[in-house]
Amino acid sequence: MTTHVTDTHAQPPQDRGAVLDEAHVGDIRGAFGTIRRGDLGARRSLLARLKTLLAIVGPGLIVMVGDNDAGAFSTYTQAGQNYGTRLLWTLLLLVPVLYVNQEMVVRLGAVTGVGHARLILERFGRFWGAFSVIDLFLLNALTIVTEFIGISLGFAYLGLPKVPGVLLSSLVVIAAASTGSFRRFEQVCVTLVAGSLLLVPILVMTHPPLGQVAHDLVVPGMPGGSALSTVMLLVIAIVGTTVAPWQLFFQQSYLIDKRITPRFIRYERVDLCIGLVIVVLGAAAMMAFCAAAFAGHPEAGNFTDAAGVAAGLGRYVNTTAGVLFALALVDASIIGAAAVGLATAYAIGDVLGLRHSLHRGPQQAKGFYAVFAGLLLAAAAVVVTPGSPLGLLTEGVQTLAGVLLPSATVFLLLLCNDREVLGPWVNGRAMNVFTSAVIALLVTLSVVLTASVVFPDISSTAILTILAAGTALAMLGGLALAAHRRLRPGAAATPAAPPDRQDRATWRMPPLALLARPRLSAGRRLGLAVLRGYLVLAVGMVVARVAQLAAGHA
């Protein structure tokens, strides 16, 4: 399927912008269609717009559905098995957070043509650039281990051998990405996305009370009969598994590799919304069918792992439900491993100046594919090695993701307010206010999560105190910032007129070497220093605690 075709050489020079790999410039070749590089034709008919959307669909869909991975399966089913549908409302509250975060990433990718890690390096210096790549590499490596744990659990329920299944899965993912055809890889991913819909028939088979499901989806509440601290930590886990740092890096780089430009940002936003609908549907389905299947049975309130969920569905619903859940778990883990592995390979290729594109084969991008394949094979080897501390690795991944997420969102917000980077596409005031509130919430939850790991017996009172203190500090900070902006010189000046729509559609970030160095205010420098200190302290405490637990299990 191809939209209007024009001469490739007619495209203006700014089409290249600051892209670091020439393979990132050219035709958009998506799973369902092609848009020629020089296609500037207007999409006036509904059919033309639909064809364009089909060609664009992919980055938002894959990043959202990839987030419903093995860790998400464990977290959502635990919420349903232990607390019924009482925590469904958390999903609805996370929808705007997910959309706003990833929409900012869409603009960064389409407008700059440069990956997230490279932008952080160029605009905030070597420390933060190195930190973003190193923490992404370590966290993603551990995350891929959890994906292969999910694959092993699914295969075990299906009666398939664990070691050959895990190793074969890693090779299949590597092969799918190594064809030198972006379109072929995206077609594989879209097929896996379709596989995530296996959760829907399970929902139908369990017949959950739809009235109760609808009520708990829109009316916040806390389960009764459980310690508040335990429930709060699960809520934080839901936040951590739904809003993950790797999503920012993956979608920005994947969108660049797909060659999407500012002209198609509107279509990419629709792609993102489609992915959001599917991810929320899948998460809600898991909570609802686990609540219905385990209600009144001994396993209610006693979650073990995803394999226990599959066994319970097979026991209390029917064999088909258990098999479908195991297949969905394997499917989700594979797409998660592919997306997380690519996020890492893209980031390292971007920062080190390696060729990093799925439009290239392994012979043309050796470093890119070596990182991708090495991560997957190493993770698979850890999972199949007897005696590996898989439980501790899973716990460590969830905790580190929660600790590092606020910093990722901070840099996302700063980049989206950098006029050298985004020009007419910078954030508006409402977006900044909302994102700042989200960052304040994430930092507070991160502190709670870190405290719960270091102090496993943390009380409900301590958790509520941290939440109250975080809320108070966020409000005071917001008031101080508003007062500072109101009092500073030029604050009352008339804002510049919004840029012409056509100017926005063609504006691209200039090459990185031509950008003026960013000037950070004293407040921002202080904030980054505090963030650096918190991250060093929190990560150190978490690693020490995990090492202590590992020594105790040895």
ChimeraX attribute file (.defattr): number of C-alpha atoms within 10 A of each C-alpha:
attribute: neighborCount
match mode: 1-to-1
recipient: residues
	/A:1	13
	/A:2	15
	/A:3	18
	/A:4	15
	/A:5	14
	/A:6	14
	/A:7	10
	/A:8	13
	/A:9	9
	/A:10	11
	/A:11	14
	/A:12	10
	/A:13	9
	/A:14	13
	/A:15	21
	/A:16	22
	/A:17	18
	/A:18	18
	/A:19	23
	/A:20	22
	/A:21	19
	/A:22	12
	/A:23	18
	/A:24	25
	/A:25	20
	/A:26	18
	/A:27	17
	/A:28	22
	/A:29	24
	/A:30	25
	/A:31	22
	/A:32	19
	/A:33	18
	/A:34	21
	/A:35	23
	/A:36	17
	/A:37	22
	/A:38	18
	/A:39	16
	/A:40	15
	/A:41	11
	/A:42	9
	/A:43	14
	/A:44	8
	/A:45	8
	/A:46	9
	/A:47	10
	/A:48	16
	/A:49	15
	/A:50	13
	/A:51	18
	/A:52	23
	/A:53	20
	/A:54	18
	/A:55	21
	/A:56	29
	/A:57	24
	/A:58	28
	/A:59	25
	/A:60	28
	/A:61	24
	/A:62	26
	/A:63	27
	/A:64	30
	/A:65	27
	/A:66	28
	/A:67	24
	/A:68	26
	/A:69	29
	/A:70	32
	/A:71	28
	/A:72	23
	/A:73	25
	/A:74	22
	/A:75	27
	/A:76	29
	/A:77	26
	/A:78	25
	/A:79	26
	/A:80	29
	/A:81	27
	/A:82	22
	/A:83	24
	/A:84	25
	/A:85	29
	/A:86	24
	/A:87	24
	/A:88	28
	/A:89	20
	/A:90	20
	/A:91	21
	/A:92	15
	/A:93	14
	/A:94	15
	/A:95	17
	/A:96	14
	/A:97	18
	/A:98	18
	/A:99	18
	/A:100	15
	/A:101	19
	/A:102	23
	/A:103	21
	/A:104	20
	/A:105	26
	/A:106	27
	/A:107	24
	/A:108	29
	/A:109	28
	/A:110	26
	/A:111	30
	/A:112	28
	/A:113	31
	/A:114	28
	/A:115	30
	/A:116	30
	/A:117	27
	/A:118	23
	/A:119	22
	/A:120	24
	/A:121	18
	/A:122	17
	/A:123	22
	/A:124	19
	/A:125	11
	/A:126	12
	/A:127	11
	/A:128	19
	/A:129	19
	/A:130	16
	/A:131	15
	/A:132	23
	/A:133	21
	/A:134	15
	/A:135	15
	/A:136	24
	/A:137	22
	/A:138	13
	/A:139	22
	/A:140	24
	/A:141	21
	/A:142	21
	/A:143	27
	/A:144	29
	/A:145	28
	/A:146	28
	/A:147	30
	/A:148	30
	/A:149	27
	/A:150	29
	/A:151	28
	/A:152	29
	/A:153	24
	/A:154	29
	/A:155	23
	/A:156	15
	/A:157	20
	/A:158	16
	/A:159	9
	/A:160	13
	/A:161	12
	/A:162	20
	/A:163	16
	/A:164	13
	/A:165	19
	/A:166	27
	/A:167	19
	/A:168	13
	/A:169	22
	/A:170	24
	/A:171	15
	/A:172	14
	/A:173	22
	/A:174	20
	/A:175	12
	/A:176	18
	/A:177	26
	/A:178	22
	/A:179	16
	/A:180	18
	/A:181	16
	/A:182	23
	/A:183	20
	/A:184	19
	/A:185	21
	/A:186	23
	/A:187	16
	/A:188	15
	/A:189	25
	/A:190	20
	/A:191	14
	/A:192	21
	/A:193	24
	/A:194	12
	/A:195	18
	/A:196	26
	/A:197	16
	/A:198	20
	/A:199	22
	/A:200	15
	/A:201	14
	/A:202	25
	/A:203	21
	/A:204	12
	/A:205	16
	/A:206	20
	/A:207	13
	/A:208	18
	/A:209	13
	/A:210	10
	/A:211	9
	/A:212	12
	/A:213	20
	/A:214	13
	/A:215	14
	/A:216	19
	/A:217	20
	/A:218	14
	/A:219	13
	/A:220	14
	/A:221	14
	/A:222	15
	/A:223	14
	/A:224	10
	/A:225	7
	/A:226	12
	/A:227	11
	/A:228	17
	/A:229	19
	/A:230	13
	/A:231	19
	/A:232	18
	/A:233	16
	/A:234	18
	/A:235	20
	/A:236	20
	/A:237	23
	/A:238	23
	/A:239	20
	/A:240	27
	/A:241	24
	/A:242	26
	/A:243	23
	/A:244	20
	/A:245	25
	/A:246	24
	/A:247	23
	/A:248	25
	/A:249	27
	/A:250	26
	/A:251	29
	/A:252	31
	/A:253	32
	/A:254	26
	/A:255	25
	/A:256	27
	/A:257	28
	/A:258	26
	/A:259	25
	/A:260	28
	/A:261	26
	/A:262	22
	/A:263	17
	/A:264	14
	/A:265	19
	/A:266	13
	/A:267	20
	/A:268	26
	/A:269	19
	/A:270	16
	/A:271	21
	/A:272	24
	/A:273	19
	/A:274	17
	/A:275	24
	/A:276	21
	/A:277	14
	/A:278	19
	/A:279	25
	/A:280	20
	/A:281	15
	/A:282	23
	/A:283	22
	/A:284	26
	/A:285	25
	/A:286	28
	/A:287	27
	/A:288	29
	/A:289	28
	/A:290	30
	/A:291	27
	/A:292	23
	/A:293	27
	/A:294	24
	/A:295	18
	/A:296	9
	/A:297	11
	/A:298	8
	/A:299	16
	/A:300	20
	/A:301	18
	/A:302	14
	/A:303	17
	/A:304	13
	/A:305	15
	/A:306	25
	/A:307	22
	/A:308	16
	/A:309	25
	/A:310	24
	/A:311	19
	/A:312	22
	/A:313	26
	/A:314	18
	/A:315	14
	/A:316	16
	/A:317	19
	/A:318	15
	/A:319	14
	/A:320	14
	/A:321	25
	/A:322	25
	/A:323	21
	/A:324	24
	/A:325	27
	/A:326	27
	/A:327	22
	/A:328	24
	/A:329	32
	/A:330	28
	/A:331	24
	/A:332	27
	/A:333	32
	/A:334	26
	/A:335	29
	/A:336	27
	/A:337	29
	/A:338	24
	/A:339	27
	/A:340	29
	/A:341	27
	/A:342	29
	/A:343	27
	/A:344	28
	/A:345	26
	/A:346	28
	/A:347	28
	/A:348	24
	/A:349	23
	/A:350	23
	/A:351	21
	/A:352	10
	/A:353	12
	/A:354	18
	/A:355	21
	/A:356	28
	/A:357	29
	/A:358	27
	/A:359	22
	/A:360	20
	/A:361	18
	/A:362	17
	/A:363	10
	/A:364	14
	/A:365	19
	/A:366	14
	/A:367	18
	/A:368	25
	/A:369	27
	/A:370	12
	/A:371	18
	/A:372	23
	/A:373	23
	/A:374	15
	/A:375	25
	/A:376	25
	/A:377	18
	/A:378	14
	/A:379	24
	/A:380	27
	/A:381	18
	/A:382	17
	/A:383	25
	/A:384	18
	/A:385	11
	/A:386	9
	/A:387	9
	/A:388	12
	/A:389	14
	/A:390	17
	/A:391	11
	/A:392	14
	/A:393	17
	/A:394	17
	/A:395	14
	/A:396	21
	/A:397	23
	/A:398	23
	/A:399	22
	/A:400	22
	/A:401	23
	/A:402	26
	/A:403	26
	/A:404	23
	/A:405	19
	/A:406	24
	/A:407	21
	/A:408	20
	/A:409	20
	/A:410	18
	/A:411	20
	/A:412	21
	/A:413	21
	/A:414	17
	/A:415	23
	/A:416	22
	/A:417	18
	/A:418	16
	/A:419	15
	/A:420	20
	/A:421	25
	/A:422	23
	/A:423	19
	/A:424	18
	/A:425	21
	/A:426	21
	/A:427	21
	/A:428	10
	/A:429	10
	/A:430	9
	/A:431	16
	/A:432	16
	/A:433	12
	/A:434	13
	/A:435	20
	/A:436	17
	/A:437	16
	/A:438	19
	/A:439	20
	/A:440	20
	/A:441	17
	/A:442	24
	/A:443	23
	/A:444	22
	/A:445	26
	/A:446	23
	/A:447	19
	/A:448	25
	/A:449	26
	/A:450	21
	/A:451	19
	/A:452	20
	/A:453	18
	/A:454	16
	/A:455	11
	/A:456	10
	/A:457	10
	/A:458	15
	/A:459	15
	/A:460	15
	/A:461	11
	/A:462	14
	/A:463	22
	/A:464	15
	/A:465	13
	/A:466	17
	/A:467	18
	/A:468	13
	/A:469	13
	/A:470	20
	/A:471	16
	/A:472	12
	/A:473	14
	/A:474	19
	/A:475	14
	/A:476	12
	/A:477	13
	/A:478	16
	/A:479	11
	/A:480	12
	/A:481	13
	/A:482	11
	/A:483	11
	/A:484	12
	/A:485	12
	/A:486	12
	/A:487	11
	/A:488	9
	/A:489	9
	/A:490	9
	/A:491	11
	/A:492	10
	/A:493	7
	/A:494	7
	/A:495	7
	/A:496	6
	/A:497	6
	/A:498	8
	/A:499	11
	/A:500	9
	/A:501	10
	/A:502	9
	/A:503	10
	/A:504	17
	/A:505	16
	/A:506	14
	/A:507	21
	/A:508	26
	/A:509	24
	/A:510	20
	/A:511	17
	/A:512	20
	/A:513	9
	/A:514	10
	/A:515	14
	/A:516	10
	/A:517	12
	/A:518	13
	/A:519	11
	/A:520	12
	/A:521	9
	/A:522	9
	/A:523	10
	/A:524	12
	/A:525	12
	/A:526	12
	/A:527	13
	/A:528	18
	/A:529	12
	/A:530	12
	/A:531	16
	/A:532	16
	/A:533	11
	/A:534	16
	/A:535	16
	/A:536	11
	/A:537	12
	/A:538	21
	/A:539	16
	/A:540	11
	/A:541	16
	/A:542	21
	/A:543	16
	/A:544	13
	/A:545	18
	/A:546	17
	/A:547	14
	/A:548	12
	/A:549	12
	/A:550	14
	/A:551	9
	/A:552	8
	/A:553	9
	/A:554	8
